[in-house]
Amino acid sequence: MLPEALRPLGDLARNLRWSWHPDTQEVFRAVDPDLWMSTGGDPLQMLFQVSPERLDVLARDRRFVRNLELVRNDLTEYLTGERWYQTWAANNAQAPEAIGYFSAEFGISKVLPQYSGGLGILAGDHLKAASDLGVPLIGVGLLYHHGYFIQSLNTSGWQQERYPLLDPNELPITLLTDADGSPVMIKIDVQGLLVHAQLWVASVGRVPLVLMDTNLEINNERERLITDKLYGGGTDHRLAQEVLLGIGGVRAIREFCRVTGHALPTVFHANEGHAVFMGLERIRERMINENETFDSAVEQVRAGMLFTTHTPVPAGIDRFGMDQVRSQFASFAPLPIDRILGLGAENFPGGDPSRFNMAVMGLRLSQRANGVSELHGEVSRQMFQPLWPGFDVSEVPIGSVTNGVHGHTWMHPELQKILESPLDDAEGILDGWDWNALDRVDDTDIWTLKRQMRGQMISMARERLAASAAARGMTSDWVATALNPHTLTIGFARRGASYKRLTLMLSQPDRLKALLNDPETPIQIVIAGKAHPADDIGKGLIQEMVQFADQEDVRGKIVFLPDYDISLAKPLYPGCDVWLNNPLRPLEACGTSGMKAAMNMAFNLSIRDGWWDEWYDPEYGWAIPSMELLGNQAERDAAEAEALYELIEREIVPMFYTRDANGIPLAWVAMMRSTLSGLGPKVRATRMVRDYVTEYYAPSAASAARVADNGTAEELAAWKQKVRAAWPGVEVVRVESRLPETVEVGSSHVIEATVRLNGLAPADVAVELVSGEVDATDELRNVQISRFELAAGSDPAAESVLFTLTDVSKAAGLIGYTVRVVPDNPLLASMAEMGLAAVAE
Ligand SMILES: *Cc1c(COP(=O)(O)O)cnc(C)c1O
């Protein structure tokens, strides 16, 4: 029990905002500096362990108490004040009152290890940035008893996994209870069994994160193990977890809102396919509570649902057996099981009829969907094009929001201090940071700061290397001099997935050794990453890397740091000068580690994949050419590795070691300035969350509100049914006064199209001219879509209806075109939405 004067410590420890708020961390450090160190900077653990005597002293320490009150008041102001969203919403009638954000993992802080890698860190950064902006998000996920594994290495460098058991009572989460103190429970049917889950709430600044937990006495052994660990076990286990996340998640949000009085979400965001069963539960609610039909409920749910896909490879998509899903949802009344199965069916060319595809269900149940970088949006449109037959890849209704990273979490605190601005947002100042602040800092100070960052990273690395050497039974005398704070430092850290090509840099070992051992201009490399426990290939790559680094002639110059997690990552990015990423393009959907590096004035040395394809600029780093056209993977690896070495040898090393009289690398420092001012504001997660709000959340809320209007969902469902039924008979019968093959800019042409509407009204469709320049491969480029109008005097009820269009060419040269009919309704978010198009022969 804390003394009265120190009560605010408990409030501060139970809101995870401390994890990105240096002033709050300082308060905790002052409580007991030794304990702060020994708990690894975990406020709650520290409060459990601190002695009553120490607390007594602090309670009487006027300076400590006054400062504590200041910091507590700052939290209150952060939690209750008006932020960006409140101002924005005041001018946007459709701003949602709440948004449900579902994710299988959340990486918020090392003290809540509920993530495995990039997806989780992104979800954590999304919540934090939403909190900073005042966006009313409610996060939903699972509470894993074991979190993700802790990685260590054996003597031969093979990855070892350990799953420490977490005690929820010692985590910064609070059990959700009713007014009488009893835990709030949700119940769900998992494979025919009634499973109970209790709900824990983590406070991520202003954003509540509700975590479901089945580790309860009332459940049997198998049911308890549903939330044992992230992505553990076989597909039955995984299906159970996803049913809990999706179906349970909706119930958990309802309960949370009932107990706390929080507004209910009108927009539901599925972060990756794991969560999309949420759509089924929302359909069920509407069928039962509002007495709606399945189709009408689908329209209602779709309008307010957003699906974000994170993988550019079909193999990365979550799929279950049809039979597995059939038995799970056989008695999910009143939803007809065949309709459920239809949502995830791969009934398109190349699909597998025995599989239930979570991404496909996500796309069918969400009126809006996005990838996580522009390139990934393109790749996703290509990958899912079979769901929209008749439409060009560019028309597939999947957009993109490029990921971002949470500045307060990932930028070095000293650099944050330099950027912090008391001024309102204006040119160059955004969300409280002045991105041009380095203009007022001289080169020497910037360079000194970078050396300090390198030094801090090296202290962390040496501690970890010493512990790892001891655990592997190896000598550790070399650790004290491992890495050098003055040496050009290259970082590489990521999951051990094979497309990330951890060992590409080893392809010419002697050349790499020469770079590491150069007496005048050496480089050093810091590496980290975990392989999935079931991925022996990934573990083999890690072993190859560790064995290379174990060699005496490079030891301490290239190092592998075990157990890549948030606490390792935070000092790692600032400590690097160059961040290396060499995935097989285009398999990196976005990648965020390079963004965190850029935010700390490190340069990217990367294949132009994910976000780097979009924002690469020679001012911010180097592009390793991607040899996608080389069919053979070995050749491609060799060529890309060659280019990588060349860039390091010819450009990076000379630039880093070219110094002025004071020892400052002027060109390098100039690039540090441009990287921070140019990339910083783009890669920040507040930019990402704003994009989600304006491009997705608000339009979704508007769509949901429109179909919620008195019977509109039902009308829309009936209209879609009518259109689908009529569609096989809809046809472009004839197109007249065809365009000439080559045209002049500005020339105009009248085109007439005769269309058979098969009982539909002209207003049910759009007749469109799709035109563009024909390229060498006969594909249309710079596609333009123009709309025909009903011809004057044409009888809309006739068997064939005449439409006309006066087309004014915007480009000259060889043009190609088609005429098509597509369904049209103001409630559709895109012309391609229904995947129906009747194209002229
Ligand atoms: C940022 C981060 C990742 C994701 O990095 P990618 O570049 O997207 O692979 C994974 N793990 C940790 C600990 C991170 O901080």
The ligand as a Tripos MOL2 file, in Angstrom:
@<TRIPOS>MOLECULE
LIG
   15    15     1     0     0
SMALL
NO_CHARGES

@<TRIPOS>ATOM
      1 C1         10.3880   -2.4890  -35.5240 C.3       1 LIG1
      2 C2         10.5150   -3.8390  -34.9780 C.ar      1 LIG1
      3 C3         10.2070   -4.9510  -35.7830 C.ar      1 LIG1
      4 C4          9.7500   -4.8200  -37.2010 C.3       1 LIG1
      5 O1         10.7730   -4.4540  -38.0760 O.3       1 LIG1
      6 P1         10.6360   -4.6960  -39.6530 P.3       1 LIG1
      7 O2         11.5760   -3.7760  -40.2750 O.co2     1 LIG1
      8 O3          9.2070   -4.3520  -39.9890 O.co2     1 LIG1
      9 O4         10.9330   -6.1120  -39.8910 O.co2     1 LIG1
     10 C5         10.3390   -6.2130  -35.2320 C.ar      1 LIG1
     11 N1         10.7440   -6.3880  -33.9590 N.ar      1 LIG1
     12 C6         11.0510   -5.3380  -33.1570 C.ar      1 LIG1
     13 C7         11.4930   -5.5950  -31.7650 C.3       1 LIG1
     14 C8         10.9380   -4.0350  -33.6440 C.ar      1 LIG1
     15 O5         11.2160   -3.0110  -32.8290 O.3       1 LIG1
@<TRIPOS>BOND
     1     1     2 1
     2     2     3 ar
     3     2    14 ar
     4     3     4 1
     5     3    10 ar
     6     4     5 1
     7     5     6 1
     8     6     7 2
     9     6     8 1
    10     6     9 1
    11    10    11 ar
    12    11    12 ar
    13    12    13 1
    14    12    14 ar
    15    14    15 1
@<TRIPOS>SUBSTRUCTURE
     1 LIG1         1 GROUP 0 **** ****
